Amino acid sequence: MKERRKQLVGRVTSNKMDKTVVIAVERTTRHPLYGKVLTRVKKYKAHDEQSECQIGDQVRIIESRPLSREKRWRVIEILEHAERIA
């Protein structure tokens, strides 16, 4: 059976909560009247069980059942680690 849950790719903007990260997902869209290409950003709270995501990491998230009042997504993989500045 085909997977019906949505998957999104975005960057981690905050990891200050316990087992929760904030993911910013960018999408481009055209203005309906003027045609200019606009970048829209939406933030999602996602569950990170091992707390292994760091700020700047690119991650893939998947839809899940409600885990708390605002958490409806889970981190399934880290696609790219951010460079760490010493």
MMTF fields as JSON, N, C-alpha, C and O atoms, coordinates in Angstrom:
{
  "mmtfVersion": "1.0.0",
  "mmtfProducer": "UNKNOWN",
  "numBonds": 343,
  "numAtoms": 344,
  "numGroups": 86,
  "numChains": 1,
  "numModels": 1,
  "chainsPerModel": [1],
  "groupsPerChain": [86],
  "chainIdList": ["A"],
  "bondAtomList": [4, 2, 8, 6, 12, 10, 16, 14, 20, 18, 24, 22, 28, 26, 32, 30, 36, 34, 40, 38, 44, 42, 48, 46, 52, 50, 56, 54, 60, 58, 64, 62, 68, 66, 72, 70, 76, 74, 80, 78, 84, 82, 88, 86, 92, 90, 96, 94, 100, 98, 104, 102, 108, 106, 112, 110, 116, 114, 120, 118, 124, 122, 128, 126, 132, 130, 136, 134, 140, 138, 144, 142, 148, 146, 152, 150, 156, 154, 160, 158, 164, 162, 168, 166, 172, 170, 176, 174, 180, 178, 184, 182, 188, 186, 192, 190, 196, 194, 200, 198, 204, 202, 208, 206, 212, 210, 216, 214, 220, 218, 224, 222, 228, 226, 232, 230, 236, 234, 240, 238, 244, 242, 248, 246, 252, 250, 256, 254, 260, 258, 264, 262, 268, 266, 272, 270, 276, 274, 280, 278, 284, 282, 288, 286, 292, 290, 296, 294, 300, 298, 304, 302, 308, 306, 312, 310, 316, 314, 320, 318, 324, 322, 328, 326, 332, 330, 336, 334, 340, 338],
  "bondOrderList": [1, 1, 1, 1, 1, 1, 1, 1, 1, 1, 1, 1, 1, 1, 1, 1, 1, 1, 1, 1, 1, 1, 1, 1, 1, 1, 1, 1, 1, 1, 1, 1, 1, 1, 1, 1, 1, 1, 1, 1, 1, 1, 1, 1, 1, 1, 1, 1, 1, 1, 1, 1, 1, 1, 1, 1, 1, 1, 1, 1, 1, 1, 1, 1, 1, 1, 1, 1, 1, 1, 1, 1, 1, 1, 1, 1, 1, 1, 1, 1, 1, 1, 1, 1, 1],
  "groupList": [{"groupName": "MET", "atomNameList": ["N", "CA", "C", "O"], "elementList": ["N", "C", "C", "O"], "formalChargeList": [0, 0, 0, 0], "bondAtomList": [1, 0, 2, 1, 3, 2], "bondOrderList": [1, 1, 2], "singleLetterCode": "M", "chemCompType": "L-PEPTIDE LINKING"}, {"groupName": "LYS", "atomNameList": ["N", "CA", "C", "O"], "elementList": ["N", "C", "C", "O"], "formalChargeList": [0, 0, 0, 0], "bondAtomList": [1, 0, 2, 1, 3, 2], "bondOrderList": [1, 1, 2], "singleLetterCode": "K", "chemCompType": "L-PEPTIDE LINKING"}, {"groupName": "GLU", "atomNameList": ["N", "CA", "C", "O"], "elementList": ["N", "C", "C", "O"], "formalChargeList": [0, 0, 0, 0], "bondAtomList": [1, 0, 2, 1, 3, 2], "bondOrderList": [1, 1, 2], "singleLetterCode": "E", "chemCompType": "L-PEPTIDE LINKING"}, {"groupName": "ARG", "atomNameList": ["N", "CA", "C", "O"], "elementList": ["N", "C", "C", "O"], "formalChargeList": [0, 0, 0, 0], "bondAtomList": [1, 0, 2, 1, 3, 2], "bondOrderList": [1, 1, 2], "singleLetterCode": "R", "chemCompType": "L-PEPTIDE LINKING"}, {"groupName": "GLN", "atomNameList": ["N", "CA", "C", "O"], "elementList": ["N", "C", "C", "O"], "formalChargeList": [0, 0, 0, 0], "bondAtomList": [1, 0, 2, 1, 3, 2], "bondOrderList": [1, 1, 2], "singleLetterCode": "Q", "chemCompType": "L-PEPTIDE LINKING"}, {"groupName": "LEU", "atomNameList": ["N", "CA", "C", "O"], "elementList": ["N", "C", "C", "O"], "formalChargeList": [0, 0, 0, 0], "bondAtomList": [1, 0, 2, 1, 3, 2], "bondOrderList": [1, 1, 2], "singleLetterCode": "L", "chemCompType": "L-PEPTIDE LINKING"}, {"groupName": "VAL", "atomNameList": ["N", "CA", "C", "O"], "elementList": ["N", "C", "C", "O"], "formalChargeList": [0, 0, 0, 0], "bondAtomList": [1, 0, 2, 1, 3, 2], "bondOrderList": [1, 1, 2], "singleLetterCode": "V", "chemCompType": "L-PEPTIDE LINKING"}, {"groupName": "GLY", "atomNameList": ["N", "CA", "C", "O"], "elementList": ["N", "C", "C", "O"], "formalChargeList": [0, 0, 0, 0], "bondAtomList": [1, 0, 2, 1, 3, 2], "bondOrderList": [1, 1, 2], "singleLetterCode": "G", "chemCompType": "PEPTIDE LINKING"}, {"groupName": "THR", "atomNameList": ["N", "CA", "C", "O"], "elementList": ["N", "C", "C", "O"], "formalChargeList": [0, 0, 0, 0], "bondAtomList": [1, 0, 2, 1, 3, 2], "bondOrderList": [1, 1, 2], "singleLetterCode": "T", "chemCompType": "L-PEPTIDE LINKING"}, {"groupName": "SER", "atomNameList": ["N", "CA", "C", "O"], "elementList": ["N", "C", "C", "O"], "formalChargeList": [0, 0, 0, 0], "bondAtomList": [1, 0, 2, 1, 3, 2], "bondOrderList": [1, 1, 2], "singleLetterCode": "S", "chemCompType": "L-PEPTIDE LINKING"}, {"groupName": "ASN", "atomNameList": ["N", "CA", "C", "O"], "elementList": ["N", "C", "C", "O"], "formalChargeList": [0, 0, 0, 0], "bondAtomList": [1, 0, 2, 1, 3, 2], "bondOrderList": [1, 1, 2], "singleLetterCode": "N", "chemCompType": "L-PEPTIDE LINKING"}, {"groupName": "ASP", "atomNameList": ["N", "CA", "C", "O"], "elementList": ["N", "C", "C", "O"], "formalChargeList": [0, 0, 0, 0], "bondAtomList": [1, 0, 2, 1, 3, 2], "bondOrderList": [1, 1, 2], "singleLetterCode": "D", "chemCompType": "L-PEPTIDE LINKING"}, {"groupName": "ILE", "atomNameList": ["N", "CA", "C", "O"], "elementList": ["N", "C", "C", "O"], "formalChargeList": [0, 0, 0, 0], "bondAtomList": [1, 0, 2, 1, 3, 2], "bondOrderList": [1, 1, 2], "singleLetterCode": "I", "chemCompType": "L-PEPTIDE LINKING"}, {"groupName": "ALA", "atomNameList": ["N", "CA", "C", "O"], "elementList": ["N", "C", "C", "O"], "formalChargeList": [0, 0, 0, 0], "bondAtomList": [1, 0, 2, 1, 3, 2], "bondOrderList": [1, 1, 2], "singleLetterCode": "A", "chemCompType": "L-PEPTIDE LINKING"}, {"groupName": "HIS", "atomNameList": ["N", "CA", "C", "O"], "elementList": ["N", "C", "C", "O"], "formalChargeList": [0, 0, 0, 0], "bondAtomList": [1, 0, 2, 1, 3, 2], "bondOrderList": [1, 1, 2], "singleLetterCode": "H", "chemCompType": "L-PEPTIDE LINKING"}, {"groupName": "PRO", "atomNameList": ["N", "CA", "C", "O"], "elementList": ["N", "C", "C", "O"], "formalChargeList": [0, 0, 0, 0], "bondAtomList": [1, 0, 2, 1, 3, 2], "bondOrderList": [1, 1, 2], "singleLetterCode": "P", "chemCompType": "L-PEPTIDE LINKING"}, {"groupName": "TYR", "atomNameList": ["N", "CA", "C", "O"], "elementList": ["N", "C", "C", "O"], "formalChargeList": [0, 0, 0, 0], "bondAtomList": [1, 0, 2, 1, 3, 2], "bondOrderList": [1, 1, 2], "singleLetterCode": "Y", "chemCompType": "L-PEPTIDE LINKING"}, {"groupName": "CYS", "atomNameList": ["N", "CA", "C", "O"], "elementList": ["N", "C", "C", "O"], "formalChargeList": [0, 0, 0, 0], "bondAtomList": [1, 0, 2, 1, 3, 2], "bondOrderList": [1, 1, 2], "singleLetterCode": "C", "chemCompType": "L-PEPTIDE LINKING"}, {"groupName": "TRP", "atomNameList": ["N", "CA", "C", "O"], "elementList": ["N", "C", "C", "O"], "formalChargeList": [0, 0, 0, 0], "bondAtomList": [1, 0, 2, 1, 3, 2], "bondOrderList": [1, 1, 2], "singleLetterCode": "W", "chemCompType": "L-PEPTIDE LINKING"}],
  "groupTypeList": [0, 1, 2, 3, 3, 1, 4, 5, 6, 7, 3, 6, 8, 9, 10, 1, 0, 11, 1, 8, 6, 6, 12, 13, 6, 2, 3, 8, 8, 3, 14, 15, 5, 16, 7, 1, 6, 5, 8, 3, 6, 1, 1, 16, 1, 13, 14, 11, 2, 4, 9, 2, 17, 4, 12, 7, 11, 4, 6, 3, 12, 12, 2, 9, 3, 15, 5, 9, 3, 2, 1, 3, 18, 3, 6, 12, 2, 12, 5, 2, 14, 13, 2, 3, 12, 13],
  "groupIdList": [1, 2, 3, 4, 5, 6, 7, 8, 9, 10, 11, 12, 13, 14, 15, 16, 17, 18, 19, 20, 21, 22, 23, 24, 25, 26, 27, 28, 29, 30, 31, 32, 33, 34, 35, 36, 37, 38, 39, 40, 41, 42, 43, 44, 45, 46, 47, 48, 49, 50, 51, 52, 53, 54, 55, 56, 57, 58, 59, 60, 61, 62, 63, 64, 65, 66, 67, 68, 69, 70, 71, 72, 73, 74, 75, 76, 77, 78, 79, 80, 81, 82, 83, 84, 85, 86],
  "secStructList": [7, 7, 7, 7, 1, 7, 3, 3, 3, 3, 3, 3, 3, 3, 3, 3, 3, 6, 6, 3, 3, 3, 3, 3, 3, 3, 3, 3, 3, 3, 7, 6, 6, 6, 7, 7, 3, 3, 3, 3, 3, 3, 3, 3, 3, 3, 3, 7, 6, 6, 7, 7, 7, 7, 6, 6, 7, 3, 3, 3, 3, 3, 3, 7, 1, 7, 7, 1, 1, 1, 7, 7, 3, 3, 3, 3, 3, 3, 3, 3, 7, 7, 7, 7, 7, 7],
  "xCoordList": [0.825, 0.0, 0.874, 1.886, 0.476, 1.267, 1.172, 0.112, 2.288, 2.331, 1.521, 1.769, 0.552, -0.328, 0.034, -0.542, 0.984, 1.348, 2.267, 3.129, 2.077, 2.885, 4.297, 4.516, 5.247, 6.633, 7.11, 6.799, 7.865, 8.405, 9.885, 10.357, 10.617, 12.04, 12.238, 11.736, 12.976, 13.216, 14.451, 15.144, 14.718, 15.883, 15.458, 14.412, 16.278, 16.018, 16.362, 17.475, 15.399, 15.639, 15.765, 16.344, 15.23, 15.34, 15.317, 14.565, 16.157, 16.157, 16.219, 16.754, 15.68, 15.766, 14.789, 14.95, 13.777, 12.799, 13.263, 14.124, 12.693, 13.042, 12.322, 11.092, 13.083, 12.567, 11.694, 10.879, 11.852, 11.083, 12.011, 12.866, 11.833, 12.58, 11.581, 10.487, 11.987, 11.175, 11.818, 13.007, 11.02, 11.498, 10.882, 9.666, 11.715, 11.232, 11.241, 12.29, 10.064, 9.924, 9.655, 8.693, 10.519, 10.369, 9.684, 9.927, 8.82, 8.225, 8.14, 8.018, 8.202, 8.089, 6.73, 6.213, 6.163, 4.86, 4.848, 5.633, 3.97, 3.844, 2.726, 1.689, 2.942, 1.893, 0.769, 1.036, -0.493, -1.577, -1.794, -2.225, -1.509, -1.751, -0.482, -0.488, 0.61, 1.817, 2.811, 3.708, 2.68, 3.543, 4.921, 5.711, 5.233, 6.54, 6.663, 5.702, 7.843, 8.085, 8.382, 9.298, 7.594, 7.725, 8.168, 7.819, 8.934, 9.339, 8.512, 8.514, 7.809, 6.991, 7.637, 8.133, 7.63, 8.227, 7.146, 6.45, 7.015, 6.093, 6.89, 7.761, 6.584, 7.306, 6.435, 5.241, 7.061, 6.392, 7.174, 8.404, 6.458, 7.114, 7.11, 6.075, 8.28, 8.417, 9.06, 9.844, 8.706, 9.221, 10.579, 10.723, 11.568, 12.926, 13.274, 13.758, 13.028, 13.11, 14.473, 14.541, 15.572, 16.907, 17.535, 18.667, 16.846, 17.363, 18.705, 19.648, 18.791, 20.051, 20.117, 21.183, 19.021, 19.026, 19.671, 19.439, 20.475, 21.102, 20.599, 20.087, 20.747, 20.295, 21.064, 22.289, 20.328, 20.924, 20.883, 21.146, 20.561, 20.474, 19.295, 18.253, 19.472, 18.358, 17.763, 18.475, 16.442, 15.792, 14.545, 13.978, 14.128, 12.864, 11.903, 12.247, 10.684, 9.676, 8.468, 8.205, 7.741, 6.569, 5.394, 5.558, 4.224, 2.998, 2.764, 3.084, 2.201, 1.897, 0.66, 0.08, 0.273, -0.853, -0.447, 0.747, -1.401, -1.038, -0.241, -0.679, 0.927, 1.795, 1.699, 2.001, 1.285, 1.037, 0.126, -0.449, -0.011, -0.949, -0.567, -1.447, 0.729, 1.168, 1.991, 2.264, 2.392, 3.254, 2.429, 1.692, 2.559, 1.883, 2.842, 2.399, 4.144, 5.159, 6.253, 6.465, 6.959, 8.102, 9.286, 9.114, 10.482, 11.703, 12.007, 12.117, 12.147, 12.464, 13.918, 14.473, 14.554, 15.979, 16.617, 15.963, 17.911, 18.691, 19.406, 20.233, 19.076, 19.646, 21.043, 21.916, 21.242, 22.518, 22.78, 21.915, 23.963, 24.334, 24.884, 25.579, 24.58, 25.11, 26.561, 26.971, 27.334, 28.724, 28.78, 28.1, 29.6, 29.748, 30.919, 32.016, 30.672, 31.723, 32.262, 31.51, 33.563, 34.175, 34.335, 34.835],
  "yCoordList": [-1.18, 0.0, 1.25, 1.314, 2.226, 3.436, 4.293, 4.403, 4.888, 5.757, 7.016, 7.706, 7.322, 8.466, 9.678, 10.752, 9.513, 10.638, 11.608, 11.195, 12.89, 13.92, 13.921, 13.635, 14.252, 14.414, 15.777, 16.201, 16.464, 17.777, 17.808, 17.048, 18.704, 18.891, 20.334, 21.256, 20.528, 21.882, 21.951, 20.953, 23.146, 23.386, 23.567, 24.149, 23.063, 23.202, 24.638, 25.108, 25.325, 26.696, 26.78, 27.735, 25.791, 25.795, 24.361, 23.521, 24.091, 22.784, 22.937, 22.072, 24.022, 24.319, 23.524, 23.45, 22.928, 22.15, 20.698, 20.242, 19.987, 18.592, 17.719, 17.7, 16.996, 16.088, 16.774, 16.117, 18.08, 18.828, 19.784, 20.424, 19.877, 20.838, 21.64, 21.172, 22.859, 23.698, 23.663, 23.944, 23.314, 23.171, 24.273, 24.462, 25.008, 26.019, 25.408, 25.012, 25.336, 24.767, 25.914, 26.664, 26.046, 27.1, 26.548, 25.412, 27.371, 27.018, 28.275, 29.375, 28.125, 29.276, 29.252, 28.193, 30.434, 30.564, 31.854, 32.766, 31.924, 33.132, 34.01, 33.513, 35.32, 36.249, 36.137, 36.144, 36.034, 35.782, 36.899, 36.617, 38.136, 39.236, 39.676, 39.848, 39.856, 40.431, 39.415, 39.776, 38.153, 37.103, 37.005, 36.15, 37.852, 37.783, 36.503, 36.071, 35.898, 34.681, 35.068, 35.844, 34.516, 34.816, 33.571, 32.452, 33.769, 32.676, 32.757, 33.774, 31.684, 31.605, 30.614, 29.568, 30.947, 30.078, 29.738, 30.62, 28.444, 28.0, 27.166, 26.385, 27.34, 26.618, 25.509, 25.688, 24.356, 23.19, 22.727, 22.794, 22.253, 21.61, 20.114, 19.534, 19.487, 18.067, 17.345, 17.921, 16.063, 15.225, 14.657, 14.076, 14.827, 14.319, 13.466, 13.98, 12.169, 11.265, 11.273, 11.339, 11.209, 11.148, 12.532, 12.621, 13.587, 14.968, 15.092, 15.667, 14.553, 14.578, 15.693, 15.913, 16.407, 17.506, 18.748, 19.079, 19.424, 20.675, 21.797, 21.538, 23.041, 24.192, 24.223, 24.112, 24.377, 24.442, 23.131, 23.119, 22.024, 20.737, 20.73, 21.327, 20.047, 19.85, 18.479, 17.475, 18.444, 17.209, 16.938, 17.838, 15.664, 15.261, 14.924, 14.176, 15.48, 15.214, 14.554, 14.736, 13.782, 13.063, 13.338, 13.496, 13.391, 13.619, 12.467, 11.319, 12.775, 11.721, 12.117, 13.182, 11.254, 11.57, 12.732, 12.98, 13.447, 14.54, 14.029, 13.125, 14.619, 14.217, 15.191, 14.827, 16.41, 17.41, 18.451, 18.221, 19.59, 20.589, 21.099, 21.349, 21.258, 21.798, 20.826, 21.109, 19.688, 18.743, 17.727, 16.94, 17.75, 16.775, 16.153, 15.514, 16.329, 15.839, 15.132, 15.41, 14.197, 13.495, 13.621, 13.611, 13.738, 13.744, 12.303, 11.445, 12.026, 10.652, 10.489, 9.398, 11.569, 11.462, 12.834, 13.826, 12.869, 14.081, 13.964, 13.074, 14.872, 14.804, 15.41, 14.912, 16.484, 17.194, 17.869, 18.566, 17.662, 18.304, 19.692, 19.904, 20.627, 21.984, 21.976, 21.137, 22.914, 23.018, 23.584, 24.559, 22.96, 23.395, 24.374, 24.091, 25.519, 26.507, 26.36, 26.443, 26.143, 25.884, 27.129, 27.069],
  "zCoordList": [0.0, 0.0, 0.0, 0.698, -0.78, -0.901, 0.362, 0.978, 0.727, 1.902, 1.623, 0.634, 2.487, 2.266, 3.113, 2.94, 4.027, 4.886, 4.156, 3.381, 4.406, 3.756, 4.327, 5.504, 3.457, 3.871, 3.403, 2.29, 4.253, 3.928, 4.267, 5.112, 3.593, 3.862, 4.291, 3.647, 5.386, 5.879, 6.756, 6.959, 7.275, 8.127, 9.576, 9.863, 10.479, 11.913, 12.323, 12.09, 12.934, 13.394, 14.911, 15.428, 15.631, 17.088, 17.608, 17.115, 18.616, 19.271, 20.787, 21.482, 21.291, 22.723, 23.574, 24.792, 22.951, 23.703, 23.838, 23.086, 24.79, 25.005, 23.977, 23.935, 23.145, 22.122, 21.076, 20.428, 20.904, 19.912, 19.183, 19.795, 17.863, 17.051, 16.217, 15.904, 15.869, 14.992, 13.615, 13.466, 12.607, 11.239, 10.389, 10.408, 9.638, 8.704, 7.304, 6.796, 6.688, 5.342, 4.378, 4.544, 3.363, 2.36, 1.127, 0.72, 0.534, -0.748, -1.582, -1.043, -2.89, -3.78, -4.457, -4.811, -4.63, -5.251, -6.062, -5.803, -7.025, -7.83, -7.295, -6.856, -7.333, -6.962, -7.996, -9.197, -7.537, -8.479, -9.512, -10.63, -9.168, -10.09, -10.816, -12.034, -10.065, -10.638, -11.16, -11.921, -10.773, -11.314, -10.693, -11.094, -9.726, -9.082, -8.269, -7.633, -8.29, -7.526, -6.078, -5.805, -5.159, -3.741, -2.987, -3.362, -1.926, -1.048, 0.222, 0.915, 0.517, 1.717, 2.676, 2.256, 3.968, 4.989, 6.01, 6.513, 6.309, 7.355, 8.352, 7.967, 9.632, 10.679, 11.235, 11.476, 11.434, 12.01, 13.223, 13.238, 14.252, 15.386, 15.133, 14.804, 15.289, 14.992, 16.168, 16.922, 16.307, 17.383, 16.983, 15.908, 17.851, 17.634, 18.85, 19.858, 18.752, 19.911, 20.588, 21.816, 19.817, 20.416, 20.61, 21.085, 20.264, 20.35, 19.641, 20.184, 18.424, 17.69, 16.657, 16.081, 16.397, 15.434, 16.039, 17.201, 15.241, 15.653, 14.745, 13.657, 15.196, 14.409, 13.091, 13.069, 12.001, 10.67, 9.908, 8.705, 10.571, 9.878, 8.915, 9.186, 7.788, 6.865, 7.167, 7.185, 7.404, 7.831, 7.006, 6.387, 7.013, 6.406, 7.53, 8.445, 7.461, 8.482, 7.829, 6.64, 8.636, 8.142, 9.071, 10.28, 8.486, 9.238, 10.207, 9.9, 11.386, 12.345, 13.144, 12.931, 14.055, 14.932, 15.834, 15.999, 16.42, 17.322, 18.526, 19.238, 18.737, 19.844, 21.015, 22.152, 20.746, 21.783, 21.162, 20.098, 21.816, 21.303, 19.915, 19.09, 19.644, 18.363, 17.522, 16.356, 18.087, 17.358, 16.599, 17.192, 15.249, 14.398, 13.388, 12.433, 13.583, 12.651, 13.432, 14.612, 12.751, 13.334, 12.386, 11.167, 12.941, 12.133, 11.758, 12.634, 10.445, 10.048, 9.637, 9.764, 9.14, 8.821, 8.734, 8.414, 9.026, 8.876, 7.529, 7.329, 6.611, 5.263, 5.199, 4.488, 5.947, 5.868, 7.211, 7.742, 7.748, 9.005, 8.732, 7.738, 9.6, 9.497, 9.942, 10.744, 9.416, 9.825, 11.234, 11.553, 12.074, 13.45, 13.537, 13.054, 14.154, 14.333, 15.754, 16.725, 15.863, 17.172, 17.99, 19.113]
}
